[in-house]
Amino acid sequence: MSVLDALWEDRDVRFDLSSQQMKTRPGEVLIDCLDSIEDTKGNNGDRGRLLVTNLRILWHSLALSRVNISLKKKNPLSGQTEALYILTKCNSTRFEFIFTNLVPGSPRLFTSVMAVHRAYETSKMYRDFKLRSALIQNKQLRLLPQEHVYDKINGVWNLSSDQGNLGTFFITNVRIVWHANMNDSFNVSIPYLQIRSIKIRDSKFGLALVIESSQQSGGYVLGFKIDPVEKLQESVKEINSLHKVYSASPIFGVDYEMEEKPQPLEALTVEQIQDDVEIDSDDHTDAFVAYFADGNKQQDREPVFSEELGLAIEKLKDGFTLQGLWEVMS
């Protein structure tokens, strides 16, 4: 399994996390911590703490630690007013969040989140599978910050076509890169984050290095012919070793530091206390219902009479029914 298959922090929106899920994963770094932040939409009036890491934004109540949110870093759209407004999409569901600083006059709520998000968006080469990108300059790999080349192998065939393409292979501490010698723009960059398996298999060209990428990147199977066989075996051993090191301590590429470093995330989360109450599981509403985004709604829709309920309600959006809304909450 690739590192990415186990990574959810920068791709999921989750509510009421366990104490284990609130902890940082390997490679995740706490960048900023802001106290006196209210989750205005879902927990209005409840003072909480906002935590910004290189992968996500977390908010938790200071009074009730089990009330918390984990927001992915991907695709947040923020508007700077008196509160931080975040619109995000997870799978096919849109959510919106409003965080208000209860101590007025401090811009950190905006500057921290926006600066880290910008750093995340501009460092995708560390994390994303790339084809035909601007990887090569003057026949040399354009290195990323924190990236080091461990091996450069000439005369490596890419077996994606019937006749193969001759090129150059780079092995670094972050990724594997191949480019065609005749055309630098015909290339592929495979971060270790996206690698599912690395094996030697037999092909019609003989023994070849076969790399399978994660499902999230498209589940590609790439073959490379490296001669002689001794060099092929040596390269596979080196790649597996570097992949193992990377998996233990991933480099996500989000490089941003505050002047004042916050305490570790574990020291800033409140220990969960087991309540001495019984929870009726039959009367359950999903925590995320309060955060559903209603498109670009600017004002309330006109009231209409509902024969089903026997009272006036706000007119439903096209395609929605009362029965469907009840099913969401049941």
MARDO-879214 format. One record per residue (C-alpha): residue number from 1; residue in three letters; x, y, z. Coordinates in Angstrom, 1 decimal, decimal comma, m for minus. Layout:
+-----+------+--------+--------+--------+
! seq ! type !     xx !     yy !     zz !
+-----+------+--------+--------+--------+
! NUM !  ALA !      X !      Y !      Z !
...
+-----+------+--------+--------+--------+
END
This chain:
+-----+------+--------+--------+--------+
! seq ! type !     xx !     yy !     zz !
+-----+------+--------+--------+--------+
!   1 !  MET !    0,0 !    0,0 !    0,0 !
!   2 !  SER !    1,3 !    3,5 !   m0,9 !
!   3 !  VAL !    1,7 !    6,2 !    1,7 !
!   4 !  LEU !   m1,1 !    8,1 !   m0,1 !
!   5 !  ASP !   m3,6 !    5,3 !    0,3 !
!   6 !  ALA !   m3,3 !    5,7 !    4,1 !
!   7 !  LEU !   m3,2 !    9,6 !    3,9 !
!   8 !  TRP !   m6,5 !   11,2 !    4,6 !
!   9 !  GLU !   m5,6 !   14,4 !    6,3 !
!  10 !  ASP !   m5,3 !   16,6 !    3,2 !
!  11 !  ARG !   m8,2 !   15,1 !    1,3 !
!  12 !  ASP !  m11,1 !   14,4 !    3,8 !
!  13 !  VAL !  m13,4 !   16,6 !    5,9 !
!  14 !  ARG !  m14,0 !   14,8 !    9,2 !
!  15 !  PHE !  m16,0 !   15,7 !   12,3 !
!  16 !  ASP !  m15,7 !   14,5 !   15,9 !
!  17 !  LEU !  m12,3 !   12,9 !   15,5 !
!  18 !  SER !  m10,8 !   10,6 !   18,0 !
!  19 !  SER !   m7,8 !   11,7 !   20,0 !
!  20 !  GLN !   m5,6 !    9,5 !   17,7 !
!  21 !  GLN !   m6,9 !   11,2 !   14,5 !
!  22 !  MET !   m6,2 !   14,6 !   16,1 !
!  23 !  LYS !   m2,5 !   13,8 !   16,4 !
!  24 !  THR !    0,0 !   14,7 !   13,6 !
!  25 !  ARG !    0,9 !   11,9 !   11,2 !
!  26 !  PRO !    4,6 !   11,4 !   10,1 !
!  27 !  GLY !    5,6 !   14,3 !    8,0 !
!  28 !  GLU !    2,8 !   16,5 !    9,3 !
!  29 !  VAL !    4,0 !   19,7 !   11,1 !
!  30 !  LEU !    2,0 !   22,1 !   13,3 !
!  31 !  ILE !    2,6 !   25,6 !   11,9 !
!  32 !  ASP !    0,3 !   27,8 !   13,9 !
!  33 !  CYS !   m2,2 !   27,7 !   16,8 !
!  34 !  LEU !   m4,9 !   30,3 !   17,4 !
!  35 !  ASP !   m6,9 !   30,5 !   20,6 !
!  36 !  SER !  m10,3 !   32,1 !   21,1 !
!  37 !  ILE !  m11,6 !   31,0 !   17,7 !
!  38 !  GLU !  m15,4 !   30,4 !   17,2 !
!  39 !  ASP !  m16,8 !   27,9 !   14,8 !
!  40 !  THR !  m19,6 !   30,3 !   14,0 !
!  41 !  LYS !  m21,7 !   28,1 !   11,7 !
!  42 !  GLY !  m21,6 !   24,8 !   13,6 !
!  43 !  ASN !  m20,8 !   25,7 !   17,2 !
!  44 !  ASN !  m21,9 !   29,3 !   17,6 !
!  45 !  GLY !  m20,9 !   30,8 !   21,0 !
!  46 !  ASP !  m18,4 !   28,0 !   21,7 !
!  47 !  ARG !  m14,8 !   29,2 !   22,3 !
!  48 !  GLY !  m12,3 !   26,9 !   20,6 !
!  49 !  ARG !   m8,8 !   26,6 !   19,1 !
!  50 !  LEU !   m7,8 !   26,6 !   15,5 !
!  51 !  LEU !   m4,7 !   24,6 !   14,5 !
!  52 !  VAL !   m3,0 !   25,0 !   11,1 !
!  53 !  THR !   m0,7 !   22,2 !    9,9 !
!  54 !  ASN !    1,0 !   21,7 !    6,5 !
!  55 !  LEU !   m1,8 !   19,3 !    5,6 !
!  56 !  ARG !   m5,0 !   20,5 !    7,2 !
!  57 !  ILE !   m6,9 !   22,9 !    9,4 !
!  58 !  LEU !   m8,3 !   21,6 !   12,7 !
!  59 !  TRP !  m10,7 !   23,2 !   15,1 !
!  60 !  HIS !  m11,8 !   21,9 !   18,5 !
!  61 !  SER !  m13,9 !   23,2 !   21,3 !
!  62 !  LEU !  m12,0 !   24,1 !   24,5 !
!  63 !  ALA !  m14,9 !   23,0 !   26,6 !
!  64 !  LEU !  m15,8 !   19,7 !   24,8 !
!  65 !  SER !  m12,8 !   18,1 !   23,1 !
!  66 !  ARG !  m15,0 !   15,6 !   21,2 !
!  67 !  VAL !  m16,5 !   18,5 !   19,2 !
!  68 !  ASN !  m13,9 !   19,0 !   16,5 !
!  69 !  ILE !  m13,3 !   19,4 !   12,8 !
!  70 !  SER !  m10,5 !   18,4 !   10,4 !
!  71 !  LEU !  m10,4 !   20,3 !    7,1 !
!  72 !  LYS !   m8,3 !   19,2 !    4,2 !
!  73 !  LYS !   m5,9 !   21,7 !    2,6 !
!  74 !  LYS !   m7,1 !   21,0 !   m0,9 !
!  75 !  ASN !   m9,3 !   23,5 !   m2,6 !
!  76 !  PRO !  m10,3 !   25,9 !    0,2 !
!  77 !  LEU !  m11,6 !   29,2 !   m1,1 !
!  78 !  SER !  m11,2 !   31,9 !    1,5 !
!  79 !  GLY !  m12,8 !   35,4 !    1,7 !
!  80 !  GLN !  m11,3 !   38,0 !    4,0 !
!  81 !  THR !  m13,9 !   39,8 !    6,0 !
!  82 !  GLU !  m14,3 !   40,0 !    9,8 !
!  83 !  ALA !  m14,3 !   36,2 !    9,8 !
!  84 !  LEU !  m12,5 !   33,5 !    7,9 !
!  85 !  TYR !  m14,9 !   31,9 !    5,4 !
!  86 !  ILE !  m13,8 !   28,5 !    3,9 !
!  87 !  LEU !  m15,7 !   26,8 !    1,1 !
!  88 !  THR !  m14,4 !   23,2 !    0,4 !
!  89 !  LYS !  m15,6 !   20,1 !   m1,5 !
!  90 !  CYS !  m15,1 !   16,5 !   m0,3 !
!  91 !  ASN !  m16,0 !   13,9 !   m2,9 !
!  92 !  SER !  m19,3 !   15,3 !   m4,3 !
!  93 !  THR !  m20,3 !   17,2 !   m1,1 !
!  94 !  ARG !  m19,7 !   20,9 !   m0,6 !
!  95 !  PHE !  m19,1 !   22,3 !    2,9 !
!  96 !  GLU !  m18,7 !   25,8 !    4,2 !
!  97 !  PHE !  m17,2 !   26,9 !    7,4 !
!  98 !  ILE !  m17,0 !   30,3 !    9,2 !
!  99 !  PHE !  m14,3 !   30,9 !   11,8 !
! 100 !  THR !  m14,5 !   34,1 !   13,9 !
! 101 !  ASN !  m11,7 !   35,4 !   16,0 !
! 102 !  LEU !  m13,2 !   36,4 !   19,4 !
! 103 !  VAL !  m10,2 !   38,7 !   20,0 !
! 104 !  PRO !  m10,7 !   41,5 !   17,4 !
! 105 !  GLY !   m7,9 !   43,3 !   15,6 !
! 106 !  SER !   m5,6 !   40,3 !   15,0 !
! 107 !  PRO !   m5,0 !   39,4 !   11,3 !
! 108 !  ARG !   m3,4 !   36,0 !   12,0 !
! 109 !  LEU !   m6,6 !   34,1 !   11,4 !
! 110 !  PHE !   m6,4 !   35,2 !    7,8 !
! 111 !  THR !   m2,6 !   35,4 !    7,2 !
! 112 !  SER !   m1,7 !   32,0 !    8,6 !
! 113 !  VAL !   m4,3 !   30,0 !    6,8 !
! 114 !  MET !   m3,9 !   31,8 !    3,5 !
! 115 !  ALA !   m0,1 !   31,7 !    3,6 !
! 116 !  VAL !    0,1 !   28,0 !    4,4 !
! 117 !  HIS !   m2,6 !   27,2 !    1,8 !
! 118 !  ARG !   m0,5 !   29,1 !   m0,8 !
! 119 !  ALA !    2,6 !   27,1 !    0,2 !
! 120 !  TYR !    0,5 !   23,9 !   m0,1 !
! 121 !  GLU !   m0,8 !   24,7 !   m3,6 !
! 122 !  THR !    2,6 !   25,7 !   m5,0 !
! 123 !  SER !    4,3 !   22,4 !   m3,8 !
! 124 !  LYS !    2,2 !   19,8 !   m5,6 !
! 125 !  MET !    5,2 !   18,4 !   m7,4 !
! 126 !  TYR !    6,2 !   16,7 !   m4,1 !
! 127 !  ARG !    2,9 !   14,9 !   m3,9 !
! 128 !  ASP !    1,3 !   14,6 !   m7,4 !
! 129 !  PHE !    1,9 !   12,2 !  m10,2 !
! 130 !  LYS !    3,0 !   14,3 !  m13,2 !
! 131 !  LEU !    3,2 !   13,6 !  m16,9 !
! 132 !  ARG !    4,9 !   15,9 !  m19,5 !
! 133 !  SER !    5,8 !   18,7 !  m17,0 !
! 134 !  ALA !    8,7 !   21,2 !  m16,9 !
! 135 !  LEU !   11,0 !   18,8 !  m15,1 !
! 136 !  ILE !   14,3 !   19,1 !  m17,1 !
! 137 !  GLN !   16,5 !   22,0 !  m17,8 !
! 138 !  ASN !   19,7 !   21,6 !  m19,8 !
! 139 !  LYS !   19,4 !   17,9 !  m19,6 !
! 140 !  GLN !   19,4 !   18,1 !  m15,8 !
! 141 !  LEU !   16,6 !   17,5 !  m13,3 !
! 142 !  ARG !   15,2 !   20,7 !  m11,8 !
! 143 !  LEU !   15,5 !   19,9 !   m8,1 !
! 144 !  LEU !   12,9 !   20,8 !   m5,6 !
! 145 !  PRO !   13,8 !   22,3 !   m2,2 !
! 146 !  GLN !   14,9 !   19,5 !    0,1 !
! 147 !  GLU !   15,4 !   17,1 !   m2,9 !
! 148 !  HIS !   18,7 !   15,3 !   m3,5 !
! 149 !  VAL !   19,6 !   13,0 !   m6,4 !
! 150 !  TYR !   20,9 !    9,6 !   m5,3 !
! 151 !  ASP !   21,4 !    8,1 !   m8,8 !
! 152 !  LYS !   21,2 !    9,1 !  m12,5 !
! 153 !  ILE !   21,0 !    6,2 !  m15,0 !
! 154 !  ASN !   21,5 !    6,8 !  m18,7 !
! 155 !  GLY !   20,1 !    4,5 !  m21,4 !
! 156 !  VAL !   16,8 !    3,5 !  m19,6 !
! 157 !  TRP !   14,0 !    2,4 !  m21,9 !
! 158 !  ASN !   10,4 !    3,5 !  m21,1 !
! 159 !  LEU !    8,2 !    0,5 !  m22,2 !
! 160 !  SER !    5,0 !    2,5 !  m22,5 !
! 161 !  SER !    5,0 !    2,0 !  m26,3 !
! 162 !  ASP !    5,6 !   m1,0 !  m28,5 !
! 163 !  GLN !    9,1 !    0,0 !  m29,5 !
! 164 !  GLY !   10,0 !    1,7 !  m26,2 !
! 165 !  ASN !   11,6 !    5,2 !  m25,7 !
! 166 !  LEU !   15,2 !    5,7 !  m24,7 !
! 167 !  GLY !   15,8 !    8,1 !  m21,9 !
! 168 !  THR !   17,4 !    9,0 !  m18,6 !
! 169 !  PHE !   16,3 !    7,9 !  m15,1 !
! 170 !  PHE !   16,7 !    9,9 !  m11,9 !
! 171 !  ILE !   16,3 !    8,5 !   m8,4 !
! 172 !  THR !   15,9 !   11,1 !   m5,6 !
! 173 !  ASN !   14,8 !   11,1 !   m2,0 !
! 174 !  VAL !   11,4 !   12,4 !   m3,0 !
! 175 !  ARG !   10,5 !   10,9 !   m6,4 !
! 176 !  ILE !   11,5 !    8,9 !   m9,5 !
! 177 !  VAL !   11,8 !   10,9 !  m12,7 !
! 178 !  TRP !   12,3 !    9,7 !  m16,3 !
! 179 !  HIS !   12,6 !   11,7 !  m19,5 !
! 180 !  ALA !   13,2 !   10,9 !  m23,2 !
! 181 !  ASN !   16,6 !   11,8 !  m24,5 !
! 182 !  MET !   15,2 !   13,1 !  m27,8 !
! 183 !  ASN !   12,4 !   15,1 !  m26,2 !
! 184 !  ASP !   12,7 !   16,5 !  m22,6 !
! 185 !  SER !    9,0 !   17,3 !  m22,4 !
! 186 !  PHE !    8,2 !   13,6 !  m22,8 !
! 187 !  ASN !    8,7 !   12,7 !  m19,1 !
! 188 !  VAL !    7,1 !   11,4 !  m15,9 !
! 189 !  SER !    7,5 !   12,3 !  m12,2 !
! 190 !  ILE !    6,4 !    9,7 !   m9,7 !
! 191 !  PRO !    6,6 !   10,8 !   m6,0 !
! 192 !  TYR !    7,2 !    8,1 !   m3,5 !
! 193 !  LEU !    3,9 !    9,2 !   m2,0 !
! 194 !  GLN !    2,1 !    7,9 !   m5,1 !
! 195 !  ILE !    4,0 !    4,6 !   m5,4 !
! 196 !  ARG !    2,0 !    1,5 !   m4,6 !
! 197 !  SER !    4,5 !   m1,2 !   m5,5 !
! 198 !  ILE !    8,0 !   m1,6 !   m7,0 !
! 199 !  LYS !    8,9 !   m4,9 !   m8,6 !
! 200 !  ILE !   11,0 !   m6,7 !  m11,3 !
! 201 !  ARG !    8,8 !   m8,5 !  m13,8 !
! 202 !  ASP !    9,4 !  m10,3 !  m17,1 !
! 203 !  SER !    8,2 !   m8,5 !  m20,3 !
! 204 !  LYS !    8,6 !   m8,9 !  m24,0 !
! 205 !  PHE !   11,7 !   m6,8 !  m23,7 !
! 206 !  GLY !   13,1 !   m9,0 !  m20,9 !
! 207 !  LEU !   13,3 !   m8,3 !  m17,2 !
! 208 !  ALA !   12,0 !   m4,8 !  m16,4 !
! 209 !  LEU !   11,4 !   m2,5 !  m13,4 !
! 210 !  VAL !    7,7 !   m2,2 !  m12,9 !
! 211 !  ILE !    6,2 !    0,7 !  m10,8 !
! 212 !  GLU !    2,5 !    0,7 !   m9,9 !
! 213 !  SER !    1,0 !    4,0 !   m8,8 !
! 214 !  SER !   m1,7 !    4,6 !   m6,3 !
! 215 !  GLN !   m5,4 !    4,5 !   m7,2 !
! 216 !  GLN !   m5,8 !    8,2 !   m6,5 !
! 217 !  SER !   m3,2 !    9,0 !   m9,2 !
! 218 !  GLY !   m4,9 !    6,8 !  m11,8 !
! 219 !  GLY !   m3,4 !    3,3 !  m11,0 !
! 220 !  TYR !   m0,7 !    3,5 !  m13,7 !
! 221 !  VAL !    1,6 !    0,6 !  m14,3 !
! 222 !  LEU !    4,9 !    1,8 !  m15,7 !
! 223 !  GLY !    7,7 !   m0,3 !  m17,1 !
! 224 !  PHE !   11,4 !    0,6 !  m17,4 !
! 225 !  LYS !   14,2 !   m1,5 !  m19,0 !
! 226 !  ILE !   17,5 !   m1,1 !  m17,2 !
! 227 !  ASP !   20,6 !   m2,9 !  m18,4 !
! 228 !  PRO !   22,5 !   m4,9 !  m17,3 !
! 229 !  VAL !   20,4 !   m7,0 !  m15,0 !
! 230 !  GLU !   22,8 !   m6,3 !  m12,1 !
! 231 !  LYS !   22,1 !   m2,6 !  m12,4 !
! 232 !  LEU !   18,4 !   m3,3 !  m12,6 !
! 233 !  GLN !   18,5 !   m5,3 !   m9,3 !
! 234 !  GLU !   20,7 !   m2,6 !   m7,7 !
! 235 !  SER !   18,3 !    0,2 !   m8,7 !
! 236 !  VAL !   15,2 !   m1,7 !   m7,4 !
! 237 !  LYS !   16,9 !   m2,3 !   m4,1 !
! 238 !  GLU !   17,9 !    1,4 !   m3,9 !
! 239 !  ILE !   14,3 !    2,6 !   m4,8 !
! 240 !  ASN !   12,7 !    0,3 !   m2,2 !
! 241 !  SER !   15,1 !    1,5 !    0,4 !
! 242 !  LEU !   14,4 !    5,2 !   m0,3 !
! 243 !  HIS !   10,6 !    4,5 !   m0,5 !
! 244 !  LYS !   10,8 !    2,9 !    2,9 !
! 245 !  VAL !   12,7 !    5,8 !    4,4 !
! 246 !  TYR !   10,2 !    8,2 !    2,8 !
! 247 !  SER !    7,2 !    6,3 !    4,1 !
! 248 !  ALA !    8,5 !    6,6 !    7,7 !
! 249 !  SER !    9,0 !   10,4 !    7,3 !
! 250 !  PRO !    7,3 !   11,8 !    4,2 !
! 251 !  ILE !    8,4 !   15,2 !    2,7 !
! 252 !  PHE !    5,2 !   16,9 !    1,7 !
! 253 !  GLY !    7,0 !   20,1 !    0,5 !
! 254 !  VAL !    4,9 !   22,6 !    2,4 !
! 255 !  ASP !    7,7 !   24,9 !    3,7 !
! 256 !  TYR !    6,3 !   27,7 !    6,0 !
! 257 !  GLU !    7,3 !   28,7 !    9,5 !
! 258 !  MET !    5,9 !   31,2 !   12,0 !
! 259 !  GLU !    8,2 !   33,5 !   13,9 !
! 260 !  GLU !    6,9 !   32,0 !   17,1 !
! 261 !  LYS !    6,7 !   28,2 !   16,9 !
! 262 !  PRO !    3,6 !   26,7 !   18,6 !
! 263 !  GLN !    3,7 !   23,8 !   21,0 !
! 264 !  PRO !    3,3 !   20,2 !   19,7 !
! 265 !  LEU !   m0,3 !   19,4 !   18,5 !
! 266 !  GLU !   m0,6 !   16,7 !   21,3 !
! 267 !  ALA !    0,0 !   19,4 !   23,9 !
! 268 !  LEU !   m2,7 !   21,7 !   22,5 !
! 269 !  THR !   m5,6 !   19,2 !   22,3 !
! 270 !  VAL !   m7,8 !   18,6 !   25,2 !
! 271 !  GLU !   m8,0 !   15,1 !   26,6 !
! 272 !  GLN !  m11,4 !   13,6 !   26,0 !
! 273 !  ILE !  m13,5 !   12,8 !   29,0 !
! 274 !  GLN !  m16,0 !   10,0 !   29,0 !
! 275 !  ASP !  m19,4 !   11,4 !   29,8 !
! 276 !  ASP !  m21,5 !    9,5 !   32,3 !
! 277 !  VAL !  m24,6 !    9,5 !   30,0 !
! 278 !  GLU !  m26,3 !    7,1 !   27,6 !
! 279 !  ILE !  m26,5 !    8,0 !   24,0 !
! 280 !  ASP !  m29,7 !    7,1 !   22,1 !
! 281 !  SER !  m28,3 !    5,9 !   18,8 !
! 282 !  ASP !  m31,8 !    5,9 !   17,2 !
! 283 !  ASP !  m32,0 !    9,7 !   17,5 !
! 284 !  HIS !  m28,8 !   10,6 !   15,6 !
! 285 !  THR !  m28,1 !   13,5 !   13,3 !
! 286 !  ASP !  m24,8 !   13,8 !   11,3 !
! 287 !  ALA !  m22,5 !   16,5 !   12,6 !
! 288 !  PHE !  m21,7 !   17,7 !    9,1 !
! 289 !  VAL !  m25,3 !   18,6 !    8,2 !
! 290 !  ALA !  m24,8 !   22,1 !    9,7 !
! 291 !  TYR !  m21,9 !   22,7 !    7,3 !
! 292 !  PHE !  m23,6 !   21,8 !    4,0 !
! 293 !  ALA !  m23,0 !   24,6 !    1,5 !
! 294 !  ASP !  m26,2 !   25,9 !   m0,2 !
! 295 !  GLY !  m24,6 !   26,9 !   m3,5 !
! 296 !  ASN !  m24,3 !   30,7 !   m3,9 !
! 297 !  LYS !  m27,3 !   31,5 !   m1,8 !
! 298 !  GLN !  m27,4 !   35,2 !   m1,0 !
! 299 !  GLN !  m30,8 !   35,4 !    0,8 !
! 300 !  ASP !  m33,7 !   33,2 !    2,0 !
! 301 !  ARG !  m36,1 !   31,9 !   m0,6 !
! 302 !  GLU !  m39,7 !   32,8 !   m0,5 !
! 303 !  PRO !  m42,0 !   30,9 !    2,0 !
! 304 !  VAL !  m44,5 !   28,4 !    0,7 !
! 305 !  PHE !  m47,2 !   26,3 !    2,4 !
! 306 !  SER !  m46,3 !   22,6 !    2,8 !
! 307 !  GLU !  m49,3 !   20,4 !    2,8 !
! 308 !  GLU !  m47,2 !   17,5 !    4,0 !
! 309 !  LEU !  m46,1 !   19,4 !    7,2 !
! 310 !  GLY !  m49,1 !   21,7 !    7,5 !
! 311 !  LEU !  m47,1 !   24,9 !    7,9 !
! 312 !  ALA !  m45,1 !   27,4 !    5,9 !
! 313 !  ILE !  m41,5 !   26,6 !    5,0 !
! 314 !  GLU !  m38,8 !   28,1 !    2,9 !
! 315 !  LYS !  m39,1 !   27,0 !   m0,8 !
! 316 !  LEU !  m36,9 !   24,0 !   m1,5 !
! 317 !  LYS !  m34,2 !   24,2 !   m4,2 !
! 318 !  ASP !  m34,9 !   22,5 !   m7,5 !
! 319 !  GLY !  m34,3 !   18,7 !   m7,2 !
! 320 !  PHE !  m34,8 !   18,6 !   m3,4 !
! 321 !  THR !  m37,7 !   17,0 !   m1,6 !
! 322 !  LEU !  m38,8 !   16,9 !    2,0 !
! 323 !  GLN !  m38,5 !   13,2 !    2,1 !
! 324 !  GLY !  m34,9 !   13,4 !    0,8 !
! 325 !  LEU !  m34,0 !   15,9 !    3,5 !
! 326 !  TRP !  m35,4 !   13,7 !    6,2 !
! 327 !  GLU !  m33,4 !   10,8 !    4,8 !
! 328 !  VAL !  m30,2 !   12,9 !    5,1 !
! 329 !  MET !  m30,9 !   13,4 !    8,8 !
! 330 !  SER !  m32,0 !    9,8 !    9,6 !
+-----+------+--------+--------+--------+
END
